[in-house]
Amino acid sequence: MVDTSSASPTIAFVGLATSHPLSDATTIARLRPQASLRAWDDDEHRRTAFAEAVPDVPLCDSLAAAVADAEGVVLSARSDRIAGLLAEVAELGVPVFVNKPAAATREQLAALEAIWSRAPERLMTTSVLRFAEPVRRLRETIDPADVLAAHVLVRHDVGRWEHGSTPWQDDPAVGGGLVVTMGIHGVELLVSVLGPDVALGSCIVSRRRYRGLRSGDLASIALRWSNGTLGTVDVLGVAAEEGYALRLHTEHGTHEVRLDTAGDDPLGYRRTVERFLAMVEDGAPSPVPWAETRAILAALIGASQAAQH
């Protein structure tokens, strides 16, 4: 095992739009105590909240100051701003981890792809769940050709949107709404196991508890792979506890993985950061192929649009 205790990469956090930069900064500081971290956002409220949560990470007054000499960038912004910011930081030629979802509309995806296609090995975006250890083990043991049908249950409460916390995430045209923002966890799991040759079947949404939301609090997404495998993702945006369940059905039985918030890195946050650090420190290519990322985002964007009609 390589000793990384003295590693000191310089990482810039560009955008502080969600809670992910907080957890990512905390994780990097724990894994690489000597790392040089800095952050930037043009929203004073988010800057203040970040400074209170992680006071050891200095805030920069400009994007240019944040990324100067950076060896890696963690980009966390509203989906409608990601392509514009990525266009600037991608010029650095350093690895960039874009916190999900990287695009929420067809226009956003097209703008993203134009940038991503120039250096796909240096850019990474994902739901952390694909790196959860039980999912990795399942992916290594299952033959996708044996899978007849698959199902993911996503339990993640979205009531905070109704009460004013990151309400832009509830807007399908800005942050993607329930289908994109929460559905990505399920579609990411299925594509990471079954591959990117997937097409949208249908999507329906409903409002049971949080009736003031634009994008709903319940969703069901149906998918079909080119070999005939069927997949469904059910999203419960009304949930007392966060959790995820993946089931793969074959001729001989069912393989199931359950993920909750208990245990050591149960949802894959640390392992995701470790893969990003491997890109920064070792020159490793992105562990998530663009073909998979594009398939995931295209399916989710199609599902979001279908649910609005």
C-alpha positions as CSV (number, residue, x, y, z in Angstrom):
1,M,0.0,0.0,0.0
2,V,1.2,3.5,-0.9
3,D,1.8,5.8,2.0
4,T,-0.2,8.9,1.4
5,S,0.1,10.4,4.9
6,S,2.4,13.1,3.7
7,A,0.5,13.9,0.5
8,S,-0.3,17.6,0.2
9,P,-2.4,18.2,-2.9
10,T,-3.9,21.6,-3.5
11,I,-7.7,21.3,-4.0
12,A,-10.0,24.1,-4.9
13,F,-13.7,24.0,-4.1
14,V,-15.6,26.0,-6.8
15,G,-19.2,26.6,-5.8
16,L,-20.8,25.8,-2.5
17,A,-24.3,25.2,-3.6
18,T,-25.1,22.1,-1.7
19,S,-23.9,20.2,1.4
20,H,-21.6,18.1,-0.7
21,P,-18.6,20.5,-0.6
22,L,-18.8,20.4,3.2
23,S,-18.5,16.6,3.4
24,D,-15.9,16.5,0.6
25,A,-13.7,19.1,2.3
26,T,-14.0,17.3,5.6
27,T,-13.2,13.9,4.0
28,I,-10.2,15.3,2.1
29,A,-8.8,17.0,5.2
30,R,-9.1,13.7,7.1
31,L,-7.5,11.6,4.4
32,R,-4.8,14.2,3.5
33,P,-4.1,16.3,6.6
34,Q,-1.4,18.2,4.7
35,A,-3.6,19.1,1.8
36,S,-4.0,22.8,0.9
37,L,-7.8,23.5,0.5
38,R,-9.5,26.7,-0.5
39,A,-13.0,27.6,-1.6
40,W,-15.0,30.1,-3.6
41,D,-18.6,31.0,-4.2
42,D,-20.2,34.3,-5.3
43,D,-23.1,33.9,-2.9
44,E,-22.4,35.5,0.5
45,H,-24.9,33.3,2.4
46,R,-23.3,30.1,1.1
47,R,-19.8,31.5,1.9
48,T,-20.8,32.2,5.5
49,A,-22.4,28.8,6.0
50,F,-19.3,27.1,4.6
51,A,-16.9,29.1,6.7
52,E,-18.9,28.3,9.8
53,A,-18.9,24.5,9.0
54,V,-15.3,24.2,7.9
55,P,-13.4,27.2,9.3
56,D,-10.0,25.7,8.5
57,V,-10.7,26.1,4.7
58,P,-10.0,29.6,3.6
59,L,-12.4,31.5,1.3
60,C,-11.1,33.2,-1.8
61,D,-12.5,36.5,-3.2
62,S,-12.5,35.3,-6.8
63,L,-12.7,32.1,-8.9
64,A,-9.2,32.9,-10.3
65,A,-7.7,33.1,-6.8
66,A,-9.3,29.8,-5.8
67,V,-8.0,27.8,-8.7
68,A,-4.6,29.4,-8.9
69,D,-2.0,26.5,-8.7
70,A,-4.8,24.0,-7.9
71,E,-4.0,20.4,-8.7
72,G,-7.7,19.4,-8.5
73,V,-11.1,21.0,-8.4
74,V,-14.3,20.0,-6.7
75,L,-17.2,21.8,-8.6
76,S,-20.5,22.1,-6.8
77,A,-23.0,24.5,-8.4
78,R,-26.6,24.7,-9.6
79,S,-26.9,22.5,-12.6
80,D,-27.7,25.5,-14.8
81,R,-24.3,27.0,-13.9
82,I,-22.1,23.9,-14.1
83,A,-21.2,24.1,-17.8
84,G,-20.2,27.7,-17.6
85,L,-18.0,27.2,-14.5
86,L,-16.6,23.9,-15.9
87,A,-15.6,25.7,-19.1
88,E,-13.3,28.0,-17.0
89,V,-11.8,25.4,-14.7
90,A,-11.3,22.8,-17.4
91,E,-8.8,25.1,-19.0
92,L,-6.5,24.3,-16.1
93,G,-6.0,20.7,-17.3
94,V,-6.4,19.3,-13.8
95,P,-8.9,16.7,-12.6
96,V,-12.3,18.0,-11.8
97,F,-15.0,16.3,-9.7
98,V,-18.4,17.7,-10.5
99,N,-20.9,17.0,-7.7
100,K,-24.2,15.6,-9.1
101,P,-26.3,16.3,-11.0
102,A,-24.1,17.8,-13.6
103,A,-27.0,18.6,-16.0
104,A,-30.8,18.8,-15.6
105,T,-32.0,19.7,-19.1
106,R,-31.1,18.7,-22.7
107,E,-29.5,22.1,-23.2
108,Q,-27.4,21.8,-20.1
109,L,-26.3,18.3,-21.2
110,A,-25.3,19.5,-24.6
111,A,-23.2,22.3,-23.2
112,L,-21.6,19.9,-20.7
113,E,-20.8,17.3,-23.4
114,A,-19.0,19.9,-25.5
115,I,-16.6,20.5,-22.7
116,W,-16.4,17.0,-21.3
117,S,-15.5,15.4,-24.7
118,R,-12.3,17.3,-24.8
119,A,-10.8,15.6,-21.7
120,P,-13.1,12.9,-20.4
121,E,-10.3,11.1,-18.5
122,R,-9.8,14.2,-16.3
123,L,-13.4,14.9,-15.5
124,M,-15.7,12.9,-13.1
125,T,-19.2,13.1,-11.9
126,T,-21.3,10.5,-10.1
127,S,-23.6,9.5,-7.4
128,V,-21.4,8.3,-4.6
129,L,-23.5,5.1,-4.3
130,R,-21.7,3.4,-7.2
131,F,-18.6,3.3,-5.0
132,A,-20.3,1.9,-1.9
133,E,-18.5,-1.3,-1.1
134,P,-21.5,-3.7,-1.3
135,V,-22.3,-2.3,-4.8
136,R,-18.7,-2.8,-5.9
137,R,-18.8,-6.4,-4.8
138,L,-22.1,-7.0,-6.5
139,R,-20.8,-5.4,-9.7
140,E,-17.8,-7.7,-9.7
141,T,-19.8,-10.9,-9.1
142,I,-22.8,-10.4,-11.3
143,D,-22.9,-11.0,-15.1
144,P,-25.2,-8.3,-16.6
145,A,-26.3,-10.8,-19.2
146,D,-27.9,-12.9,-16.5
147,V,-30.1,-10.1,-15.2
148,L,-33.7,-10.1,-16.3
149,A,-35.0,-7.2,-14.3
150,A,-33.7,-4.8,-11.7
151,H,-35.2,-2.4,-9.2
152,V,-33.8,0.4,-7.0
153,L,-35.7,2.0,-4.1
154,V,-34.4,5.5,-3.2
155,R,-35.4,6.9,0.2
156,H,-34.4,10.5,0.6
157,D,-36.6,13.2,2.1
158,V,-37.0,16.4,0.1
159,G,-39.2,18.3,2.6
160,R,-36.4,20.9,3.0
161,W,-37.2,22.2,-0.5
162,E,-40.7,23.2,0.6
163,H,-39.2,25.0,3.6
164,G,-36.8,27.2,1.7
165,S,-33.6,25.1,1.7
166,T,-32.0,25.0,-1.8
167,P,-35.5,25.5,-3.4
168,W,-33.8,25.7,-6.9
169,Q,-33.3,21.9,-6.7
170,D,-37.1,21.6,-6.9
171,D,-37.1,23.4,-10.2
172,P,-36.8,20.8,-13.1
173,A,-35.3,23.5,-15.4
174,V,-32.6,24.6,-12.9
175,G,-31.7,21.8,-10.5
176,G,-33.6,18.9,-12.0
177,G,-36.3,18.4,-9.4
178,L,-37.1,15.2,-7.6
179,V,-36.6,13.0,-10.7
180,V,-33.1,14.2,-11.6
181,T,-31.7,15.2,-8.1
182,M,-32.8,12.1,-6.3
183,G,-33.5,9.7,-9.2
184,I,-29.9,9.9,-10.2
185,H,-29.0,7.6,-7.2
186,G,-31.1,4.8,-8.6
187,V,-30.2,5.2,-12.3
188,E,-26.5,5.5,-11.5
189,L,-26.7,2.2,-9.6
190,L,-28.4,0.4,-12.5
191,V,-26.2,1.8,-15.2
192,S,-23.0,1.1,-13.2
193,V,-24.1,-2.6,-13.0
194,L,-25.9,-3.1,-16.3
195,G,-24.2,-0.7,-18.7
196,P,-25.0,2.5,-20.6
197,D,-27.2,1.0,-23.4
198,V,-30.3,2.1,-21.7
199,A,-33.5,3.9,-22.8
200,L,-36.3,5.6,-20.9
201,G,-39.6,3.8,-20.8
202,S,-41.7,6.1,-18.8
203,C,-41.8,8.3,-15.7
204,I,-44.6,9.4,-13.4
205,V,-44.5,11.7,-10.3
206,S,-46.9,12.4,-7.5
207,R,-47.3,14.6,-4.5
208,R,-48.4,13.0,-1.3
209,R,-46.9,14.9,1.6
210,Y,-45.1,18.0,0.3
211,R,-47.8,19.4,-1.9
212,G,-46.1,22.7,-2.3
213,L,-43.3,21.2,-4.4
214,R,-43.1,21.8,-8.1
215,S,-41.4,18.5,-8.9
216,G,-43.3,16.1,-6.5
217,D,-42.2,13.9,-3.7
218,L,-42.8,10.5,-5.3
219,A,-41.5,9.2,-8.6
220,S,-41.3,6.0,-10.6
221,I,-38.9,5.6,-13.5
222,A,-39.1,2.7,-16.0
223,L,-36.0,1.8,-18.1
224,R,-35.1,-0.8,-20.7
225,W,-31.7,-2.0,-21.8
226,S,-31.0,-3.1,-25.4
227,N,-30.8,-6.7,-24.5
228,G,-34.4,-6.6,-23.1
229,T,-33.5,-6.2,-19.4
230,L,-36.1,-4.0,-17.6
231,G,-35.3,-1.7,-14.7
232,T,-37.3,0.5,-12.4
233,V,-36.4,3.2,-9.9
234,D,-38.8,4.3,-7.3
235,V,-38.0,7.5,-5.4
236,L,-39.6,8.2,-2.0
237,G,-39.1,11.9,-1.2
238,V,-41.0,11.4,2.0
239,A,-38.7,9.4,4.2
240,A,-37.9,9.4,7.9
241,E,-34.4,7.9,7.1
242,E,-32.2,8.0,4.1
243,G,-31.6,4.6,2.5
244,Y,-31.2,2.7,-0.8
245,A,-32.0,-0.8,-2.0
246,L,-30.9,-2.5,-5.2
247,R,-32.3,-5.8,-6.4
248,L,-31.2,-7.7,-9.5
249,H,-33.4,-10.6,-10.6
250,T,-32.0,-13.5,-12.5
251,E,-33.4,-16.9,-13.6
252,H,-31.9,-18.5,-10.5
253,G,-32.7,-16.0,-7.9
254,T,-32.4,-12.4,-6.6
255,H,-29.3,-10.5,-5.6
256,E,-29.9,-7.6,-3.2
257,V,-27.9,-4.8,-1.7
258,R,-29.2,-2.5,1.0
259,L,-27.4,0.8,1.9
260,D,-28.2,3.0,4.8
261,T,-26.3,5.6,6.9
262,A,-24.8,3.2,9.5
263,G,-21.3,1.8,9.5
264,D,-18.0,2.7,7.9
265,D,-18.5,4.8,4.7
266,P,-21.9,3.1,4.0
267,L,-22.9,5.2,1.1
268,G,-19.5,5.5,-0.6
269,Y,-18.6,9.2,0.1
270,R,-15.0,8.4,1.2
271,R,-14.4,6.0,-1.6
272,T,-15.6,8.5,-4.1
273,V,-13.1,11.1,-2.7
274,E,-10.4,8.5,-2.8
275,R,-11.0,7.9,-6.5
276,F,-10.8,11.6,-7.1
277,L,-7.6,11.9,-5.2
278,A,-6.2,9.1,-7.3
279,M,-6.9,11.2,-10.3
280,V,-5.1,14.2,-8.7
281,E,-2.1,12.4,-7.2
282,D,-1.5,9.4,-9.5
283,G,-2.8,10.6,-12.8
284,A,-5.5,7.9,-12.8
285,P,-8.2,8.3,-15.4
286,S,-11.8,9.1,-14.4
287,P,-13.3,5.9,-12.9
288,V,-16.7,6.8,-14.5
289,P,-16.7,6.6,-18.3
290,W,-18.4,9.5,-20.1
291,A,-20.7,7.0,-21.9
292,E,-22.2,6.0,-18.5
293,T,-22.5,9.5,-17.3
294,R,-24.2,10.6,-20.5
295,A,-26.6,7.7,-20.4
296,I,-27.5,8.4,-16.8
297,L,-28.1,12.1,-17.4
298,A,-30.0,11.6,-20.7
299,A,-32.3,9.0,-19.1
300,L,-33.0,11.3,-16.1
301,I,-33.6,14.4,-18.3
302,G,-36.0,12.4,-20.4
303,A,-37.7,11.1,-17.4
304,S,-38.1,14.6,-15.9
305,Q,-39.6,15.9,-19.2
306,A,-42.0,13.0,-19.4
307,A,-43.2,13.6,-15.9
308,Q,-44.0,17.2,-16.7
309,H,-46.4,16.2,-19.5
